[in-house]
Amino acid sequence: MMNFFLETIQVLLLSIWYNVESFIHLFVPFKKKNISGEVVLITGAGSGIGRLMAQEFAALDTVLVLWDINQDGIKETARLAKQSGAKKVYSYLCDCSDRNEVYRMADQVKREAGDVSILVNNAGIVTGKKFMDAPDSLIEKTVEVNSMAHFWTYKAFLPAMIANNHGHLVSIASSAGLIGVNGLADYCASKFAAVGFAESVGLELLATGKDGVKTTIVCPYFINTGMFDGCQTKWPTLLPILDPQYVAKKIINAVLTDQVYLLLPRSMYFIAALKNILPMKQGIVLGQYLGAFSLMDTFRGHSKKQE
Ligand SMILES: NC(=O)c1ccc[n+]([C@@H]2O[C@H](COP(=O)([O-])OP(=O)(O)OC[C@H]3O[C@@H](n4cnc5c(N)ncnc54)[C@H](O)[C@@H]3O)[C@@H](O)[C@H]2O)c1
Protein backbone atom coordinates (compact mmCIF):
# COMPACT_ATOMS: atom_id res chain seq x y z
CA MET A 1 0.00 0.00 0.00
CA MET A 2 2.86 2.33 0.96
CA ASN A 3 4.64 1.48 -2.29
CA PHE A 4 1.54 2.28 -4.31
CA PHE A 5 1.20 5.62 -2.55
CA LEU A 6 4.88 6.59 -2.95
CA GLU A 7 5.09 5.45 -6.58
CA THR A 8 1.91 7.33 -7.49
CA ILE A 9 3.20 10.54 -5.88
CA GLN A 10 6.54 10.10 -7.67
CA VAL A 11 4.86 9.64 -11.06
CA LEU A 12 2.59 12.63 -10.48
CA LEU A 13 5.48 14.90 -9.50
CA LEU A 14 7.65 13.73 -12.40
CA SER A 15 4.73 14.18 -14.82
CA ILE A 16 4.23 17.75 -13.64
CA TRP A 17 7.98 18.46 -13.84
CA TYR A 18 8.39 17.00 -17.35
CA ASN A 19 5.45 19.06 -18.61
CA VAL A 20 6.87 22.22 -17.06
CA GLU A 21 10.26 21.34 -18.59
CA SER A 22 8.67 20.91 -22.04
CA PHE A 23 6.84 24.19 -21.67
CA ILE A 24 10.07 26.01 -20.72
CA HIS A 25 11.77 24.53 -23.78
CA LEU A 26 9.16 26.14 -26.03
CA PHE A 27 11.06 29.36 -25.25
CA VAL A 28 14.53 28.21 -24.17
CA PRO A 29 16.31 26.05 -26.76
CA PHE A 30 17.81 22.72 -25.67
CA LYS A 31 21.60 22.61 -25.20
CA LYS A 32 23.31 21.17 -28.28
CA LYS A 33 25.84 18.36 -27.91
CA ASN A 34 29.27 18.46 -29.49
CA ILE A 35 29.71 15.77 -32.14
CA SER A 36 33.16 16.79 -33.37
CA GLY A 37 35.18 13.68 -34.31
CA GLU A 38 32.15 11.33 -34.27
CA VAL A 39 31.89 8.79 -37.10
CA VAL A 40 28.56 9.37 -38.90
CA LEU A 41 27.24 6.76 -41.34
CA ILE A 42 24.44 7.81 -43.69
CA THR A 43 22.68 5.28 -45.92
CA GLY A 44 21.23 6.62 -49.16
CA ALA A 45 23.70 9.50 -49.00
CA GLY A 46 23.90 9.86 -52.78
CA SER A 47 21.06 12.35 -53.14
CA GLY A 48 18.20 14.21 -51.48
CA ILE A 49 18.25 14.74 -47.74
CA GLY A 50 20.98 12.09 -47.33
CA ARG A 51 23.34 14.37 -49.22
CA LEU A 52 22.20 17.49 -47.39
CA MET A 53 22.57 15.81 -43.99
CA ALA A 54 26.09 14.76 -45.01
CA GLN A 55 26.94 18.40 -45.71
CA GLU A 56 25.44 19.51 -42.38
CA PHE A 57 27.30 16.83 -40.42
CA ALA A 58 30.49 17.67 -42.33
CA ALA A 59 30.31 21.25 -41.12
CA LEU A 60 30.30 19.90 -37.53
CA ASP A 61 33.79 18.41 -37.91
CA THR A 62 32.68 14.76 -38.11
CA VAL A 63 34.08 11.77 -39.99
CA LEU A 64 31.59 10.76 -42.66
CA VAL A 65 30.81 7.32 -44.01
CA LEU A 66 28.54 7.43 -47.05
CA TRP A 67 26.59 4.45 -48.38
CA ASP A 68 24.51 4.35 -51.54
CA ILE A 69 23.87 2.20 -54.60
CA ASN A 70 24.46 5.23 -56.81
CA GLN A 71 28.21 5.59 -57.45
CA ASP A 72 28.04 9.07 -59.03
CA GLY A 73 25.70 10.22 -56.30
CA ILE A 74 28.00 9.36 -53.39
CA LYS A 75 31.02 10.67 -55.27
CA GLU A 76 29.34 14.05 -55.55
CA THR A 77 28.17 13.95 -51.91
CA ALA A 78 31.74 13.11 -50.82
CA ARG A 79 33.04 16.11 -52.77
CA LEU A 80 30.46 18.42 -51.21
CA ALA A 81 31.08 17.02 -47.71
CA LYS A 82 34.83 17.64 -48.02
CA GLN A 83 34.07 21.14 -49.20
CA SER A 84 31.83 21.64 -46.15
CA GLY A 85 34.70 20.72 -43.81
CA ALA A 86 34.34 17.01 -43.02
CA LYS A 87 37.31 15.65 -41.05
CA LYS A 88 37.41 12.66 -43.39
CA VAL A 89 34.99 11.10 -45.88
CA TYR A 90 34.70 7.38 -46.71
CA SER A 91 32.30 6.36 -49.48
CA TYR A 92 31.13 2.86 -50.26
CA LEU A 93 28.78 1.34 -52.79
CA CYS A 94 26.45 -0.61 -50.53
CA ASP A 95 22.99 -1.97 -51.13
CA CYS A 96 21.62 -1.76 -47.61
CA SER A 97 18.71 -4.07 -48.47
CA ASP A 98 21.21 -6.93 -48.83
CA ARG A 99 21.95 -8.29 -45.35
CA ASN A 100 25.24 -9.96 -46.30
CA GLU A 101 26.47 -6.87 -48.09
CA VAL A 102 25.61 -4.72 -45.05
CA TYR A 103 27.63 -7.02 -42.76
CA ARG A 104 30.55 -7.16 -45.22
CA MET A 105 30.66 -3.40 -45.73
CA ALA A 106 30.21 -2.79 -42.00
CA ASP A 107 33.38 -4.82 -41.32
CA GLN A 108 35.23 -2.74 -43.90
CA VAL A 109 33.92 0.50 -42.36
CA LYS A 110 35.07 -0.59 -38.89
CA ARG A 111 38.55 -1.39 -40.25
CA GLU A 112 38.91 1.82 -42.27
CA ALA A 113 36.90 4.49 -40.43
CA GLY A 114 36.46 3.00 -36.94
CA ASP A 115 33.31 2.43 -34.91
CA VAL A 116 30.25 4.28 -36.17
CA SER A 117 28.75 6.40 -33.38
CA ILE A 118 25.94 8.11 -35.34
CA LEU A 119 23.95 5.82 -37.66
CA VAL A 120 21.48 7.48 -40.03
CA ASN A 121 19.14 5.02 -41.74
CA ASN A 122 18.00 7.25 -44.57
CA ALA A 123 17.92 5.15 -47.78
CA GLY A 124 14.37 4.81 -49.02
CA ILE A 125 12.34 3.91 -52.09
CA VAL A 126 8.68 4.16 -53.09
CA THR A 127 6.64 2.04 -55.47
CA GLY A 128 3.94 4.66 -56.02
CA LYS A 129 1.32 2.18 -57.23
CA LYS A 130 -2.00 1.00 -55.82
CA PHE A 131 -1.32 -2.12 -53.78
CA MET A 132 -2.87 -4.67 -56.17
CA ASP A 133 -1.00 -3.10 -59.13
CA ALA A 134 2.39 -3.13 -57.41
CA PRO A 135 4.70 -5.93 -58.55
CA ASP A 136 5.63 -8.35 -55.74
CA SER A 137 9.33 -7.70 -56.32
CA LEU A 138 8.92 -3.95 -55.73
CA ILE A 139 6.81 -4.50 -52.61
CA GLU A 140 9.51 -6.78 -51.24
CA LYS A 141 12.27 -4.34 -52.13
CA THR A 142 10.42 -1.46 -50.43
CA VAL A 143 10.24 -3.37 -47.16
CA GLU A 144 13.87 -4.52 -47.50
CA VAL A 145 15.21 -0.98 -48.05
CA ASN A 146 12.85 1.03 -45.85
CA SER A 147 12.73 -1.25 -42.83
CA MET A 148 14.75 -4.47 -42.91
CA ALA A 149 17.95 -2.59 -43.77
CA HIS A 150 17.53 -0.91 -40.37
CA PHE A 151 17.67 -4.32 -38.64
CA TRP A 152 20.96 -5.22 -40.33
CA THR A 153 22.66 -1.84 -39.77
CA TYR A 154 21.67 -1.93 -36.07
CA LYS A 155 23.05 -5.48 -35.79
CA ALA A 156 26.30 -4.29 -37.34
CA PHE A 157 26.87 -0.99 -35.54
CA LEU A 158 24.88 -1.03 -32.30
CA PRO A 159 27.19 -3.42 -30.35
CA ALA A 160 30.02 -0.85 -30.31
CA MET A 161 27.60 1.90 -29.25
CA ILE A 162 26.31 -0.30 -26.41
CA ALA A 163 29.85 -1.18 -25.33
CA ASN A 164 30.74 2.52 -25.13
CA ASN A 165 27.27 3.54 -23.90
CA HIS A 166 27.55 6.27 -26.50
CA GLY A 167 25.91 6.73 -29.86
CA HIS A 168 22.90 7.92 -31.82
CA LEU A 169 20.47 5.97 -34.00
CA VAL A 170 18.61 8.12 -36.51
CA SER A 171 15.68 6.67 -38.43
CA ILE A 172 14.44 8.66 -41.40
CA ALA A 173 10.91 7.29 -41.49
CA SER A 174 7.93 9.34 -42.70
CA SER A 175 4.56 10.74 -41.68
CA ALA A 176 3.42 7.73 -43.73
CA GLY A 177 4.85 5.72 -40.84
CA LEU A 178 2.23 7.21 -38.53
CA ILE A 179 -0.85 7.51 -40.75
CA GLY A 180 -1.94 5.19 -43.57
CA VAL A 181 -2.23 6.74 -47.04
CA ASN A 182 -4.36 5.70 -50.01
CA GLY A 183 -1.95 4.54 -52.74
CA LEU A 184 1.04 4.02 -50.43
CA ALA A 185 0.24 0.70 -48.76
CA ASP A 186 3.62 -1.00 -49.08
CA TYR A 187 5.51 2.24 -48.34
CA CYS A 188 3.34 2.91 -45.26
CA ALA A 189 3.84 -0.66 -44.05
CA SER A 190 7.61 -0.26 -44.39
CA LYS A 191 7.64 3.11 -42.62
CA PHE A 192 5.31 1.99 -39.79
CA ALA A 193 7.80 -0.87 -39.34
CA ALA A 194 10.73 1.56 -39.27
CA VAL A 195 9.02 3.68 -36.60
CA GLY A 196 8.02 0.68 -34.48
CA PHE A 197 11.48 -0.83 -34.76
CA ALA A 198 13.41 2.32 -33.80
CA GLU A 199 10.97 3.07 -30.98
CA SER A 200 11.20 -0.47 -29.58
CA VAL A 201 14.99 -0.77 -29.70
CA GLY A 202 15.20 2.68 -28.12
CA LEU A 203 13.09 1.37 -25.23
CA GLU A 204 15.14 -1.84 -25.07
CA LEU A 205 18.26 0.29 -24.66
CA LEU A 206 16.67 2.42 -21.94
CA ALA A 207 15.49 -0.69 -20.09
CA THR A 208 19.04 -2.07 -20.03
CA GLY A 209 20.41 1.22 -18.73
CA LYS A 210 22.21 2.14 -21.96
CA ASP A 211 20.94 5.70 -21.82
CA GLY A 212 24.00 7.00 -23.67
CA VAL A 213 22.67 5.57 -26.95
CA LYS A 214 20.05 8.00 -28.21
CA THR A 215 17.33 7.56 -30.82
CA THR A 216 15.79 10.09 -33.19
CA ILE A 217 12.79 9.13 -35.33
CA VAL A 218 12.03 11.50 -38.18
CA CYS A 219 8.55 11.62 -39.74
CA PRO A 220 8.32 14.24 -42.48
CA TYR A 221 5.46 14.97 -44.85
CA PHE A 222 6.41 15.39 -48.57
CA ILE A 223 9.88 16.84 -49.17
CA ASN A 224 10.82 18.44 -52.44
CA THR A 225 13.64 15.99 -53.33
CA GLY A 226 12.09 14.37 -56.40
CA MET A 227 11.12 11.13 -54.64
CA PHE A 228 7.45 12.16 -54.62
CA ASP A 229 7.50 14.41 -57.67
CA GLY A 230 4.05 15.09 -59.07
CA CYS A 231 2.29 14.81 -55.69
CA GLN A 232 0.41 17.90 -54.69
CA THR A 233 -0.65 19.21 -51.32
CA LYS A 234 -4.20 20.55 -51.01
CA TRP A 235 -3.61 23.19 -48.33
CA PRO A 236 0.05 24.28 -48.63
CA THR A 237 -0.16 26.61 -45.62
CA LEU A 238 -1.22 23.83 -43.28
CA LEU A 239 0.75 21.02 -44.96
CA PRO A 240 3.50 22.52 -47.10
CA ILE A 241 5.78 20.45 -49.33
CA LEU A 242 8.98 20.73 -47.32
CA ASP A 243 12.23 22.30 -48.43
CA PRO A 244 14.99 19.60 -48.26
CA GLN A 245 17.52 22.02 -46.75
CA TYR A 246 15.06 22.91 -43.98
CA VAL A 247 14.41 19.21 -43.26
CA ALA A 248 18.15 18.41 -43.12
CA LYS A 249 18.76 21.27 -40.68
CA LYS A 250 15.86 20.22 -38.45
CA ILE A 251 17.17 16.63 -38.39
CA ILE A 252 20.69 17.71 -37.39
CA ASN A 253 19.21 19.96 -34.71
CA ALA A 254 17.13 17.02 -33.40
CA VAL A 255 20.27 14.87 -33.21
CA LEU A 256 22.26 17.58 -31.44
CA THR A 257 19.50 18.04 -28.85
CA ASP A 258 18.69 14.31 -28.46
CA GLN A 259 15.12 14.88 -29.66
CA VAL A 260 13.37 11.51 -30.00
CA TYR A 261 10.48 12.35 -32.33
CA LEU A 262 10.71 14.90 -35.11
CA LEU A 263 7.51 15.38 -37.09
CA LEU A 264 7.52 17.88 -39.95
CA PRO A 265 5.79 20.23 -40.56
CA ARG A 266 4.69 21.07 -37.01
CA SER A 267 1.01 20.57 -37.87
CA MET A 268 1.83 16.85 -38.19
CA TYR A 269 2.01 16.51 -34.36
CA PHE A 270 -1.59 17.69 -34.20
CA ILE A 271 -2.79 15.61 -37.16
CA ALA A 272 -1.14 12.43 -35.80
CA ALA A 273 -2.72 12.99 -32.37
CA LEU A 274 -6.16 13.64 -33.90
CA LYS A 275 -5.98 10.39 -35.87
CA ASN A 276 -5.87 8.42 -32.65
CA ILE A 277 -8.63 10.19 -30.76
CA LEU A 278 -11.27 11.22 -33.32
CA PRO A 279 -14.27 9.07 -34.22
CA MET A 280 -13.41 7.09 -37.36
CA LYS A 281 -15.99 8.82 -39.58
CA GLN A 282 -14.78 12.25 -38.52
CA GLY A 283 -11.20 11.13 -39.22
CA ILE A 284 -12.20 10.17 -42.77
CA VAL A 285 -13.92 13.52 -43.36
CA LEU A 286 -10.84 15.31 -42.04
CA GLY A 287 -8.56 13.13 -44.20
CA GLN A 288 -10.61 14.04 -47.28
CA TYR A 289 -10.52 17.71 -46.30
CA LEU A 290 -6.72 17.54 -46.01
CA GLY A 291 -6.49 15.85 -49.42
CA ALA A 292 -5.09 12.61 -47.96
CA PHE A 293 -7.22 10.47 -50.27
CA SER A 294 -5.79 11.91 -53.47
CA LEU A 295 -2.18 12.61 -52.46
CA MET A 296 -0.79 9.94 -54.79
CA ASP A 297 -3.11 10.55 -57.78
CA THR A 298 -0.58 12.72 -59.60
CA PHE A 299 2.56 10.86 -58.41
CA ARG A 300 5.40 10.64 -60.93
CA GLY A 301 8.41 10.11 -58.67
CA HIS A 302 12.07 10.15 -59.75
CA SER A 303 11.92 7.76 -62.71
CA LYS A 304 9.13 9.37 -64.69
CA LYS A 305 10.77 12.76 -64.21
CA GLN A 306 13.98 11.49 -65.75
CA GLU A 307 12.26 9.89 -68.76
N1 LIG B 1 10.92 12.97 -50.30
C1 LIG B 1 9.88 12.88 -49.47
O1 LIG B 1 8.80 13.44 -49.70
C2 LIG B 1 10.01 12.07 -48.19
C3 LIG B 1 9.03 12.23 -47.21
C4 LIG B 1 9.14 11.52 -46.03
C5 LIG B 1 10.20 10.65 -45.84
N2 LIG B 1 11.13 10.51 -46.82
C6 LIG B 1 12.22 9.56 -46.60
O2 LIG B 1 13.45 10.27 -46.59
C7 LIG B 1 14.50 9.40 -47.01
C8 LIG B 1 15.35 10.11 -48.06
O3 LIG B 1 14.54 10.37 -49.18
P1 LIG B 1 14.85 11.49 -50.27
O4 LIG B 1 13.61 12.28 -50.42
O5 LIG B 1 16.13 12.14 -49.98
O6 LIG B 1 14.92 10.55 -51.56
P2 LIG B 1 16.07 10.31 -52.63
O7 LIG B 1 15.47 9.35 -53.61
O8 LIG B 1 16.61 11.60 -53.13
O9 LIG B 1 17.21 9.58 -51.80
C9 LIG B 1 17.19 8.23 -51.46
C10 LIG B 1 18.59 7.67 -51.65
O10 LIG B 1 18.57 6.30 -51.22
C11 LIG B 1 19.37 5.56 -52.12
N3 LIG B 1 18.99 4.14 -52.08
C12 LIG B 1 17.88 3.58 -52.60
N4 LIG B 1 17.92 2.25 -52.39
C13 LIG B 1 19.08 1.98 -51.75
C14 LIG B 1 19.68 0.80 -51.28
N5 LIG B 1 19.10 -0.41 -51.45
N6 LIG B 1 20.88 0.88 -50.65
C15 LIG B 1 21.48 2.08 -50.48
N7 LIG B 1 20.97 3.24 -50.92
C16 LIG B 1 19.78 3.20 -51.55
C17 LIG B 1 19.09 6.19 -53.48
O11 LIG B 1 20.10 5.86 -54.43
C18 LIG B 1 19.06 7.67 -53.11
O12 LIG B 1 20.35 8.24 -53.21
C19 LIG B 1 13.81 8.13 -47.51
O13 LIG B 1 13.87 7.14 -46.52
C20 LIG B 1 12.39 8.56 -47.73
O14 LIG B 1 11.48 7.48 -47.63
C21 LIG B 1 11.07 11.21 -47.98
The ligand as an SDF file (V2000), in Angstrom:
LIG
                    3D

 44 48  0  0  0  0  0  0  0  0999 V2000
   10.9200   12.9690  -50.2950 N   0  0  0  0  0  0  0  0  0  0  0  0
    9.8790   12.8840  -49.4740 C   0  0  0  0  0  0  0  0  0  0  0  0
    8.7960   13.4380  -49.7010 O   0  0  0  0  0  0  0  0  0  0  0  0
   10.0080   12.0730  -48.1900 C   0  0  0  0  0  0  0  0  0  0  0  0
    9.0320   12.2330  -47.2070 C   0  0  0  0  0  0  0  0  0  0  0  0
    9.1440   11.5160  -46.0320 C   0  0  0  0  0  0  0  0  0  0  0  0
   10.2040   10.6540  -45.8440 C   0  0  0  0  0  0  0  0  0  0  0  0
   11.1310   10.5120  -46.8180 N   0  0  0  0  0  0  0  0  0  0  0  0
   12.2250    9.5640  -46.6050 C   0  0  0  0  0  0  0  0  0  0  0  0
   13.4480   10.2670  -46.5920 O   0  0  0  0  0  0  0  0  0  0  0  0
   14.5010    9.3970  -47.0090 C   0  0  0  0  0  0  0  0  0  0  0  0
   15.3510   10.1080  -48.0620 C   0  0  0  0  0  0  0  0  0  0  0  0
   14.5360   10.3700  -49.1770 O   0  0  0  0  0  0  0  0  0  0  0  0
   14.8480   11.4910  -50.2750 P   0  0  0  0  0  0  0  0  0  0  0  0
   13.6120   12.2810  -50.4170 O   0  0  0  0  0  0  0  0  0  0  0  0
   16.1280   12.1450  -49.9780 O   0  0  0  0  0  0  0  0  0  0  0  0
   14.9220   10.5510  -51.5600 O   0  0  0  0  0  0  0  0  0  0  0  0
   16.0680   10.3050  -52.6330 P   0  0  0  0  0  0  0  0  0  0  0  0
   15.4700    9.3490  -53.6110 O   0  0  0  0  0  0  0  0  0  0  0  0
   16.6100   11.6020  -53.1290 O   0  0  0  0  0  0  0  0  0  0  0  0
   17.2140    9.5780  -51.7980 O   0  0  0  0  0  0  0  0  0  0  0  0
   17.1890    8.2250  -51.4620 C   0  0  0  0  0  0  0  0  0  0  0  0
   18.5900    7.6700  -51.6470 C   0  0  0  0  0  0  0  0  0  0  0  0
   18.5690    6.2960  -51.2150 O   0  0  0  0  0  0  0  0  0  0  0  0
   19.3660    5.5640  -52.1240 C   0  0  0  0  0  0  0  0  0  0  0  0
   18.9890    4.1430  -52.0840 N   0  0  0  0  0  0  0  0  0  0  0  0
   17.8770    3.5830  -52.5970 C   0  0  0  0  0  0  0  0  0  0  0  0
   17.9150    2.2540  -52.3920 N   0  0  0  0  0  0  0  0  0  0  0  0
   19.0790    1.9830  -51.7540 C   0  0  0  0  0  0  0  0  0  0  0  0
   19.6810    0.7990  -51.2780 C   0  0  0  0  0  0  0  0  0  0  0  0
   19.1040   -0.4050  -51.4540 N   0  0  0  0  0  0  0  0  0  0  0  0
   20.8800    0.8820  -50.6480 N   0  0  0  0  0  0  0  0  0  0  0  0
   21.4810    2.0810  -50.4830 C   0  0  0  0  0  0  0  0  0  0  0  0
   20.9680    3.2430  -50.9250 N   0  0  0  0  0  0  0  0  0  0  0  0
   19.7760    3.1970  -51.5510 C   0  0  0  0  0  0  0  0  0  0  0  0
   19.0940    6.1890  -53.4810 C   0  0  0  0  0  0  0  0  0  0  0  0
   20.0980    5.8600  -54.4320 O   0  0  0  0  0  0  0  0  0  0  0  0
   19.0640    7.6660  -53.1100 C   0  0  0  0  0  0  0  0  0  0  0  0
   20.3490    8.2380  -53.2100 O   0  0  0  0  0  0  0  0  0  0  0  0
   13.8150    8.1320  -47.5100 C   0  0  0  0  0  0  0  0  0  0  0  0
   13.8670    7.1370  -46.5170 O   0  0  0  0  0  0  0  0  0  0  0  0
   12.3870    8.5560  -47.7350 C   0  0  0  0  0  0  0  0  0  0  0  0
   11.4850    7.4760  -47.6300 O   0  0  0  0  0  0  0  0  0  0  0  0
   11.0690   11.2130  -47.9830 C   0  0  0  0  0  0  0  0  0  0  0  0
  1  2  1  0
  2  3  2  0
  2  4  1  0
  4  5  1  0
  4 44  2  0
  5  6  2  0
  6  7  1  0
  7  8  2  0
  8  9  1  0
  8 44  1  0
  9 10  1  0
  9 42  1  0
 10 11  1  0
 11 12  1  0
 11 40  1  0
 12 13  1  0
 13 14  1  0
 14 15  2  0
 14 16  1  0
 14 17  1  0
 17 18  1  0
 18 19  2  0
 18 20  1  0
 18 21  1  0
 21 22  1  0
 22 23  1  0
 23 24  1  0
 23 38  1  0
 24 25  1  0
 25 26  1  0
 25 36  1  0
 26 27  1  0
 26 35  1  0
 27 28  2  0
 28 29  1  0
 29 30  1  0
 29 35  2  0
 30 31  1  0
 30 32  2  0
 32 33  1  0
 33 34  2  0
 34 35  1  0
 36 37  1  0
 36 38  1  0
 38 39  1  0
 40 41  1  0
 40 42  1  0
 42 43  1  0
M  CHG  2   8   1  16  -1
M  END
$$$$
